[in-house]
Structure formats: structure tokens, C-alpha cells
Amino acid sequence: MVDFTDQYDMVLPALESKIAEFHYMQYDTVTPESLWQFCLKKKWKKKNIEDMRLHEMVNDIMGTTASEFVAYHQVEGLKGASFFAEGNLAELEQLLRPVPKKPSSN
């Protein structure tokens, strides 16, 4: 789902150009939608998107680096990972289970 569809449609050529650059650098999983969401959530987090000018949006999109994009998604992936989910609970209990003490030989 794309938020701010009017603005998205206006900057789609810039998004596609940046995606082509990322694909050239072997980042083949990046899509225009994912780059758009990155801009909304990271670059323009504190801005009112509806008041932004076209040249500001294009400048921010074209100035995005692959490392910036990848780092953001790595952090978001870690935030979303739940180590206490149902599947991981048994592993967590196994890790935290106390180890019985060995009898000391005196």
C-alpha cells in the first residue's frame, strides 16, 4: 500500500531512477515502493509531506545512499524480530535453564 499516492506518482520517475542505480550496485530487492516507504518513515519523518515541494522530494530521493537504505532496513528487521515468540520460547527456556551443579570431590 502506498501512502500519499499523489506525491508518489509525481516522484515515481526519481524513485525508478534511484532503483536502477541500486540494481546496478547489485541491490536487486529494492522496489520503488520500499524506497518510498523509507523516505516517508526515515527521511521525512518530521516533515509534512503534503507541504513539501517537488524538488525537495526528488533531491532527498536522489541523495539516498544504498548503505543508508540497507542500514535502515536492518534496524527495522531487528526491531520486528521477537525473540520471545512462540517458536523461540522453547529455545529461550533451554538457554536459561539452570545447569545442575556437579558434586565436588574432596
MARBA-3410 file (N, C-alpha, C, O; in Angstrom, 1 decimal):
106
0.8,-1.2,0.0,0.0,0.0,0.0,0.9,1.2,0.0,1.8,1.3,0.8 ~ 0.6,2.2,-0.9,1.4,3.4,-1.0,0.6,4.6,-0.3,-0.5,4.9,-0.7 ~ 1.3,5.2,0.6,0.7,6.4,1.2,1.0,7.6,0.4,2.1,7.6,-0.3 ~ 0.2,8.6,0.4,0.4,9.8,-0.3,0.6,9.5,-1.8,1.6,9.8,-2.4 ~ -0.4,9.0,-2.4,-0.4,8.5,-3.8,-0.1,9.6,-4.8,0.6,9.4,-5.8
-0.6,10.8,-4.5,-0.4,11.9,-5.5,1.1,12.3,-5.5,1.6,12.5,-6.6 ~ 1.7,12.4,-4.3,3.1,12.7,-4.3,4.0,11.5,-4.9,5.0,11.8,-5.5 ~ 3.5,10.3,-4.6,4.2,9.1,-5.1,4.3,9.2,-6.6,5.3,8.9,-7.2 ~ 3.1,9.4,-7.2,3.0,9.5,-8.6,3.9,10.6,-9.2,4.5,10.4,-10.3 ~ 4.0,11.7,-8.5,4.9,12.8,-9.1,6.3,12.4,-9.0,7.1,12.8,-9.9
6.8,11.7,-8.0,8.2,11.4,-7.9,8.6,10.0,-8.4,9.7,9.6,-8.2 ~ 7.6,9.3,-8.9,7.9,7.9,-9.4,9.1,7.9,-10.4,9.9,6.9,-10.2 ~ 9.3,8.8,-11.3,10.5,8.7,-12.2,11.8,8.8,-11.4,12.7,8.1,-11.7 ~ 11.8,9.6,-10.3,13.0,9.7,-9.5,13.2,8.4,-8.7,14.4,8.0,-8.6 ~ 12.2,7.9,-8.2,12.3,6.6,-7.5,12.8,5.5,-8.4,13.7,4.7,-8.0
12.3,5.4,-9.6,12.7,4.4,-10.6,14.1,4.6,-11.0,14.9,3.6,-11.2 ~ 14.6,5.9,-11.1,16.0,6.1,-11.4,16.9,5.7,-10.3,17.9,5.1,-10.6 ~ 16.5,6.0,-9.1,17.3,5.5,-7.9,17.3,4.0,-7.8,18.4,3.4,-7.5 ~ 16.2,3.4,-8.1,16.1,1.9,-8.0,17.1,1.3,-9.1,17.8,0.3,-8.8 ~ 17.1,1.9,-10.3,18.0,1.5,-11.3,19.5,1.6,-10.8,20.3,0.7,-11.1
19.8,2.6,-10.1,21.1,2.8,-9.6,21.4,1.7,-8.6,22.5,1.1,-8.6 ~ 20.5,1.4,-7.7,20.7,0.4,-6.7,20.8,-1.0,-7.3,21.6,-1.8,-6.9 ~ 20.0,-1.2,-8.4,20.1,-2.5,-9.1,21.5,-2.7,-9.7,22.1,-3.8,-9.8 ~ 22.0,-1.6,-10.2,23.4,-1.6,-10.8,24.4,-2.0,-9.8,25.4,-2.6,-10.1 ~ 24.2,-1.6,-8.6,25.1,-1.9,-7.5,24.8,-3.3,-6.8,25.2,-3.6,-5.7
23.9,-4.1,-7.5,23.6,-5.4,-7.0,22.6,-5.5,-5.9,22.5,-6.5,-5.2 ~ 21.9,-4.4,-5.6,20.8,-4.4,-4.6,19.5,-4.6,-5.3,18.7,-3.7,-5.6 ~ 19.3,-5.9,-5.7,18.2,-6.2,-6.6,16.8,-6.3,-5.9,15.8,-6.4,-6.6 ~ 16.7,-6.3,-4.6,15.4,-6.5,-4.0,14.7,-5.2,-3.7,13.6,-5.2,-3.2 ~ 15.4,-4.0,-3.9,14.8,-2.7,-3.7,13.7,-2.4,-4.7,13.9,-2.6,-5.9
12.6,-1.9,-4.3,11.5,-1.6,-5.2,11.2,-0.1,-5.0,11.6,0.5,-4.0 ~ 10.5,0.5,-5.9,10.1,1.9,-5.7,9.2,2.1,-4.5,9.4,3.1,-3.8 ~ 8.4,1.1,-4.2,7.5,1.2,-3.0,8.4,1.2,-1.7,8.1,1.9,-0.8 ~ 9.4,0.3,-1.7,10.2,0.2,-0.5,11.0,1.5,-0.3,11.2,1.9,0.9 ~ 11.5,2.0,-1.4,12.3,3.3,-1.3,11.3,4.4,-0.8,11.7,5.3,0.0
10.1,4.4,-1.3,9.1,5.4,-0.9,8.8,5.3,0.6,8.8,6.3,1.3 ~ 8.6,4.1,1.1,8.3,3.9,2.5,9.5,4.3,3.3,9.4,4.9,4.4 ~ 10.7,4.1,2.8,12.0,4.5,3.5,12.0,6.0,3.7,12.2,6.6,4.8 ~ 11.7,6.7,2.6,11.6,8.2,2.6,10.6,8.7,3.6,10.8,9.6,4.4 ~ 9.4,8.1,3.6,8.3,8.5,4.5,8.7,8.3,5.9,8.4,9.2,6.8
9.2,7.1,6.2,9.5,6.8,7.6,10.8,7.3,8.2,10.9,7.5,9.4 ~ 11.8,7.5,7.3,13.1,7.9,7.8,13.5,9.3,7.4,13.7,10.2,8.3 ~ 13.5,9.6,6.1,13.9,10.9,5.7,12.9,12.0,6.0,13.3,13.1,6.4 ~ 11.6,11.7,5.8,10.6,12.8,6.0,9.8,12.5,7.3,8.6,13.0,7.3 ~ 10.4,11.9,8.2,9.6,11.5,9.4,9.1,12.7,10.1,8.0,12.7,10.7
9.8,13.8,10.2,9.4,15.0,10.9,8.9,16.1,10.0,8.7,17.3,10.4 ~ 8.6,15.8,8.7,8.1,16.8,7.8,6.7,16.5,7.4,6.2,15.4,7.5 ~ 6.0,17.5,7.0,4.7,17.4,6.5,4.8,17.1,5.0,5.1,18.0,4.2 ~ 4.5,15.9,4.5,4.7,15.5,3.2,3.9,16.4,2.2,4.3,16.7,1.1 ~ 2.7,16.7,2.6,1.8,17.4,1.7,2.3,18.9,1.5,1.9,19.4,0.4
3.1,19.4,2.3,3.7,20.7,2.1,5.1,20.7,1.4,5.6,21.8,1.1 ~ 5.6,19.6,1.2,7.0,19.5,0.6,6.9,19.9,-0.9,5.9,19.5,-1.6 ~ 7.9,20.5,-1.4,8.0,20.8,-2.8,8.6,19.7,-3.5,9.3,18.8,-3.0 ~ 8.2,19.6,-4.8,8.7,18.5,-5.6,10.2,18.4,-5.7,10.8,17.3,-5.5 ~ 10.9,19.5,-5.8,12.4,19.5,-5.9,13.0,19.0,-4.6,14.0,18.4,-4.6
12.3,19.3,-3.4,12.9,18.7,-2.1,12.8,17.2,-2.1,13.7,16.5,-1.7 ~ 11.6,16.7,-2.5,11.4,15.3,-2.5,12.4,14.6,-3.5,13.0,13.6,-3.1 ~ 12.5,15.1,-4.7,13.4,14.5,-5.6,14.9,14.6,-5.1,15.6,13.6,-5.3 ~ 15.3,15.7,-4.5,16.6,15.8,-4.0,16.9,14.8,-2.9,17.9,14.2,-2.9 ~ 15.9,14.6,-2.0,16.1,13.6,-1.0,16.1,12.2,-1.5,16.9,11.4,-1.1
15.3,11.9,-2.5,15.3,10.5,-3.1,16.7,10.3,-3.8,17.3,9.2,-3.6 ~ 17.1,11.2,-4.6,18.3,11.0,-5.4,19.6,11.1,-4.5,20.6,10.5,-4.8 ~ 19.4,11.7,-3.3,20.6,11.7,-2.3,20.7,10.5,-1.4,21.6,10.4,-0.6 ~ 19.7,9.6,-1.5,19.7,8.4,-0.7,20.8,7.5,-1.1,20.9,7.2,-2.3 ~ 21.6,7.0,-0.2,22.6,6.1,-0.5,22.2,4.6,-0.2,21.3,4.4,0.6
22.8,3.7,-0.9,22.4,2.3,-0.6,22.7,1.9,0.8,21.9,1.1,1.4 ~ 23.8,2.3,1.3,24.2,2.0,2.7,23.1,2.5,3.7,22.8,1.9,4.7 ~ 22.7,3.7,3.5,21.6,4.3,4.3,20.3,3.5,4.3,19.7,3.2,5.3 ~ 20.0,3.1,3.1,18.7,2.3,2.9,18.8,1.0,3.5,17.9,0.5,4.2 ~ 20.0,0.3,3.3,20.2,-1.1,3.9,20.3,-1.0,5.4,19.7,-1.8,6.1
21.0,0.0,5.9,21.1,0.1,7.4,19.7,0.3,8.0,19.4,-0.3,9.1 ~ 18.9,1.1,7.4,17.6,1.4,8.0,16.8,0.1,8.0,16.1,-0.2,9.0 ~ 16.8,-0.7,6.9,16.1,-1.9,6.9,16.6,-3.0,7.8,15.9,-3.8,8.3 ~ 17.9,-3.0,8.1,18.5,-3.9,9.0,18.0,-3.6,10.4,17.6,-4.5,11.2 ~ 18.0,-2.3,10.8,17.5,-1.9,12.1,16.0,-2.2,12.2,15.6,-2.7,13.3
15.2,-2.0,11.2,13.8,-2.3,11.3,13.5,-3.8,11.4,12.6,-4.2,12.1 ~ 14.4,-4.6,10.7,14.3,-6.0,10.9,14.5,-6.5,12.3,13.9,-7.4,12.8 ~ 15.5,-5.9,12.9,15.8,-6.2,14.3,14.7,-5.8,15.2,14.5,-6.5,16.2 ~ 14.1,-4.7,15.0,13.0,-4.2,15.8,11.9,-5.1,15.7,11.2,-5.4,16.7 ~ 11.6,-5.7,14.5,10.5,-6.5,14.3,10.7,-8.0,14.8,9.7,-8.7,15.0
11.9,-8.3,15.0,12.2,-9.7,15.4,11.8,-9.9,16.9,12.2,-9.1,17.8 ~ 11.0,-10.9,17.1,10.6,-11.2,18.5,11.3,-12.4,19.0,11.0,-13.5,18.5 ~ 12.2,-12.3,19.9,12.9,-13.4,20.4,12.1,-14.2,21.4,12.5,-15.3,21.8 ~ 11.0,-13.7,21.8,10.1,-14.4,22.7,8.8,-14.9,22.1,7.8,-15.1,22.7 ~ 8.9,-15.0,20.7,7.7,-15.6,20.0,7.5,-17.0,20.4,8.4,-17.7,20.9
6.4,-17.6,20.0,6.1,-18.9,20.4,7.1,-19.9,19.9,7.5,-20.8,20.7 ~ 7.6,-19.8,18.7,8.7,-20.7,18.3,10.0,-20.6,19.0,10.7,-21.6,19.1 ~ 10.3,-19.5,19.5,11.6,-19.3,20.1,11.5,-19.5,21.6,12.6,-19.5,22.3 ~ 10.4,-19.6,22.2,10.2,-19.8,23.6,10.9,-21.0,24.2,11.5,-20.9,25.2 ~ 10.8,-22.1,23.5,11.4,-23.4,23.9,12.9,-23.2,23.9,13.6,-23.7,24.9
13.5,-22.6,22.9,14.9,-22.3,22.9,15.4,-21.4,24.0,16.4,-21.6,24.6 ~ 14.6,-20.4,24.3,14.9,-19.5,25.3,14.9,-20.2,26.7,15.8,-20.0,27.5 ~ 13.9,-21.0,26.9,13.8,-21.8,28.2,15.0,-22.7,28.3,15.6,-22.8,29.4 ~ 15.4,-23.3,27.2,16.6,-24.2,27.2,17.9,-23.4,27.6,18.7,-23.9,28.3 ~ 18.0,-22.2,27.0,19.2,-21.4,27.3,19.2,-20.9,28.7,20.3,-20.9,29.3
18.1,-20.6,29.3,18.0,-20.0,30.6,17.9,-21.1,31.7,17.9,-20.7,32.9 ~ 17.8,-22.3,31.4,17.6,-23.4,32.4,18.9,-23.5,33.2,20.0,-23.5,32.6 ~ 18.7,-23.6,34.5,19.9,-23.7,35.4,20.6,-25.1,35.1,19.9,-26.1,35.0 ~ 21.9,-25.0,35.2,22.7,-26.2,35.0,22.9,-26.9,36.4,23.3,-26.2,37.3 ~ 22.6,-28.2,36.5,22.8,-28.8,37.8,24.3,-28.8,38.2,25.1,-29.0,37.4
24.5,-28.5,39.5,25.9,-28.5,39.9,26.5,-29.9,40.0,25.8,-30.9,40.4 ~ 27.7,-30.0,39.7,28.4,-31.3,39.8,28.8,-31.5,41.3,29.3,-30.5,41.9 ~ 28.8,-32.7,41.8,29.2,-32.9,43.1,30.7,-32.7,43.2,31.5,-33.1,42.3 ~ 31.1,-32.0,44.3,32.5,-31.7,44.4,33.2,-32.9,45.0,32.7,-33.6,45.9 ~ 34.4,-33.2,44.6,35.2,-34.4,45.1,36.3,-33.8,46.0,37.2,-33.2,45.6
36.1,-34.1,47.3,37.1,-33.7,48.2,37.9,-34.8,48.8,38.8,-34.6,49.6
END
